[in-house]
């Protein structure tokens, strides 16, 4: 799905939800206290190895002229999950809005685990 960010005499500009997901995922990885590695950044769906597939921990829903972003996060041991979650919300919202010009109405963060050292 695409989101119109700008349109005018020169034509229109569309931003794919995949781009928003990529920006949000990068922003999450920049937050201190978020455990980032290829396994923890993806949830493996249940099923046999042949039918399992990887899904992104970032979901984007477009509502009119704004986006709602849902993110699953694994925190590192020793960090306050609430503080990490708030920082993720702020950083993702700022990054997506600054890079795309698309308003972000909500960033919903779910702490799904804690990575121990």
Buried (B, 14 or more C-beta within 10 A) or exposed (E): EEBEBEEEEEEEBEBEBEBBBBBBBBBBEEBEBBBBEEEBBBBEEEEEEEEEEEEBBBBBBBEEEBBBBBBBBBBBEEBEBEEBBBBBBEBBBEBBBEBBEBBBEEBEBEBEEEBEE
